[in-house]
């Protein structure tokens, strides 16, 4: 009798835009380089390209309109409770923020403690928030990059899982630098997910410890 295949990690992806990181994750799954499956993709934007990417690849795609929640004193928390219902309905193990342009509240953070990741286009803790490539260039940085981290209630403050460094060249514009960083985002986000799937991540305070850090993630081919 053959051994039973390990259970795939069920991913819930929150996205607001084009979903290029979602696409990288989907392609890693289809190449069997990632021990996961897309359980649901949810967006606060009806026209988000990420939803079309999900539908194209046979994954559930959900638009959750924020307008009915506007004006309430607990509008952000109420919206996140609705998001949480969707994630639980689809039995999500790990939540991924992929260009999700809403700050998540304690409702989601507590429900998915150390089970929610985000990718940010800077070498955190430098330059959290928006317009980070512009800020890096204006500050005269020689190195930029991207970071995958666990999500906490503080914006871009969670424990760092993996980073990639990208040199800043003379003459770089924010757009040119962002495009070069994005290539590395597509590489390290699937790797971080695979490390999670293999149970190799352990959070101790602000640090994420990786078991056998020099060993490749099984089945993951780093270009």
NORQUITA-V387680 format. One line per field, one symbol per residue. ss: DSSP state (H for helix, E for strand, C for the rest). phi: phi as a letter, one per 20 degrees, with the letter a starting at -180 (. if undefined). A space follows every 50 residues. Layout:
ss: ???
phi: ???
This chain:
ss: CCCCCCCCEEEEEECCCCCHHHHHHHHHHHCCCCCEEEEEEEECCCCCHH HHHHHHCCCCEEECCCHHHCCCCCHHHHHHHHHHHHHHHCCCCEEEECCC CCCCCHHHHHHCCCCEEEEECCCCCCCCCCCHHHHHHHCCCCEEEEEEEE CCCCCCCCCEEEEEEEECCCCCCHHHHHHHHHHHHHHHHHHHHHHHHCCC EEEECCEEEECCCCCCCCCCCCC
phi: .ffffffffeddddbdcfmffgfffgffffelecebbeeadccedfegfg fffffgdmegccedffgfefnefdgfffffffffgfffgelfecedecme ecefdggefffcglccdcdcebegeflfndlfffffffemfecdqbcdbf ecfffldfgeebccecfeegnfegfffffffggfgfeeffffffffgeme dcecmeddedflfeeffgmedff
